[in-house]
């Protein structure tokens, strides 16, 4: 999700603000630019995650590919959520300028603690547990809330 989220604003900022006049006169339509950003993000994610997954087989004797199709759905789900955060940050960069570019790095990590991916939500401080509950009710954290339990369930079935 980090790869998908950070790639969109970075490439967007690089293309739009490096040559502002060229991007205004660009023959690309907005949806073509978005499709190009998502394609580049997808390629980078596949190279990064696929390379790490292939290296894990000989180094750790563990294949993530044994989880099958459910893992692919979780992967696509996280990638789409990363893209949505990335496009949101790209919109903020377009609206507020380069000062908002730092949000590309912060946005993805701001969602992480309340998603419960690093540790159980029960160990969070009370005020952060309330934030987690609000995010869960309003679906602000998106599919990330269900990724870890779902992946753990797949691993438990495989073992």
TORSE-287432 format. One line per 3 residues: number of its first residue (from 1); their letters; for each residue z, x, y of C-alpha. Coordinates in steps of 0.5 Angstrom, whole numbers, plus 500, padded with zeros to 3 digits. Each point is the difference from the previous one (the first is absolute). Layout:
TORSE-287432
NUM = a = Z X Y ~ ... .
//
This chain:
TORSE-287432
1 = xxx = 500 500 500 ~ 501 506 505 ~ 493 503 499 .
4 = xxx = 497 493 501 ~ 505 499 506 ~ 499 506 504 .
7 = xxx = 493 502 499 ~ 497 493 504 ~ 503 502 506 .
10 = xxx = 499 507 500 ~ 493 500 499 ~ 499 494 505 .
13 = xxx = 504 504 505 ~ 496 506 498 ~ 493 496 501 .
16 = xxx = 502 496 506 ~ 504 505 504 ~ 496 506 499 .
19 = xxx = 494 498 503 ~ 501 493 504 ~ 493 499 503 .
22 = xxx = 497 501 493 ~ 505 495 497 ~ 498 495 505 .
25 = xxx = 493 500 499 ~ 500 501 493 ~ 495 496 496 .
28 = xxx = 506 498 495 ~ 503 493 500 ~ 507 499 499 .
31 = xxx = 500 498 493 ~ 496 506 498 ~ 505 505 503 .
34 = xxx = 505 496 497 ~ 497 501 493 ~ 498 507 501 .
37 = xxx = 508 501 502 ~ 502 497 493 ~ 494 503 496 .
40 = xxx = 503 507 503 ~ 507 498 498 ~ 498 498 493 .
43 = xxx = 497 506 499 ~ 505 505 502 ~ 505 496 497 .
46 = xxx = 496 500 493 ~ 500 507 501 ~ 507 502 501 .
49 = xxx = 503 495 495 ~ 495 501 495 ~ 501 507 500 .
52 = xxx = 507 500 500 ~ 500 495 494 ~ 495 505 496 .
55 = xxx = 505 506 502 ~ 506 496 497 ~ 497 499 493 .
58 = xxx = 500 508 498 ~ 506 502 505 ~ 505 494 498 .
61 = xxx = 496 497 494 ~ 500 493 503 ~ 494 496 501 .
64 = xxx = 501 495 506 ~ 493 497 497 ~ 504 497 494 .
67 = xxx = 503 495 504 ~ 493 496 500 ~ 497 495 504 .
70 = xxx = 507 498 503 ~ 501 506 504 ~ 493 500 503 .
73 = xxx = 502 493 503 ~ 506 503 503 ~ 496 506 502 .
76 = xxx = 495 495 504 ~ 506 496 502 ~ 503 506 504 .
79 = xxx = 493 503 502 ~ 499 493 504 ~ 507 500 503 .
82 = xxx = 499 507 502 ~ 493 498 503 ~ 503 494 504 .
85 = xxx = 505 505 503 ~ 495 505 502 ~ 496 495 503 .
88 = xxx = 505 497 504 ~ 502 507 502 ~ 493 501 502 .
91 = xxx = 500 494 504 ~ 506 502 504 ~ 497 507 501 .
94 = xxx = 494 496 503 ~ 504 496 504 ~ 506 505 503 .
97 = xxx = 496 506 499 ~ 502 507 497 ~ 507 499 501 .
100 = xxx = 500 495 495 ~ 497 505 495 ~ 507 502 497 .
103 = xxx = 501 493 497 ~ 495 502 495 ~ 505 505 497 .
106 = xxx = 506 495 502 ~ 498 493 497 ~ 499 502 493 .
109 = xxx = 507 503 500 ~ 503 495 504 ~ 499 495 494 .
112 = xxx = 502 504 495 ~ 508 500 500 ~ 500 492 500 .
115 = xxx = 495 500 494 ~ 505 503 495 ~ 495 505 498 .
118 = xxx = 504 506 500 ~ 507 497 498 ~ 503 493 499 .
121 = xxx = 501 495 506 ~ 507 499 498 ~ 502 507 502 .
124 = xxx = 497 499 507 ~ 504 499 506 ~ 502 493 501 .
127 = xxx = 495 499 506 ~ 495 503 497 ~ 501 495 494 .
130 = xxx = 499 495 505 ~ 494 503 502 ~ 497 500 493 .
133 = xxx = 502 493 499 ~ 496 498 506 ~ 494 504 498 .
136 = xxx = 500 497 493 ~ 500 493 503 ~ 495 501 505 .
139 = xxx = 496 504 496 ~ 500 506 505 ~ 501 505 495 .
142 = xxx = 494 497 496 ~ 499 502 493 ~ 504 506 500 .
145 = xxx = 506 497 498 ~ 497 498 493 ~ 497 506 499 .
148 = xxx = 505 504 497 ~ 503 495 496 ~ 493 498 497 .
151 = xxx = 499 508 498 ~ 506 500 497 ~ 499 494 496 .
154 = xxx = 493 503 498 ~ 504 507 498 ~ 505 496 496 .
157 = xxx = 495 496 496 ~ 496 507 498 ~ 506 503 498 .
//
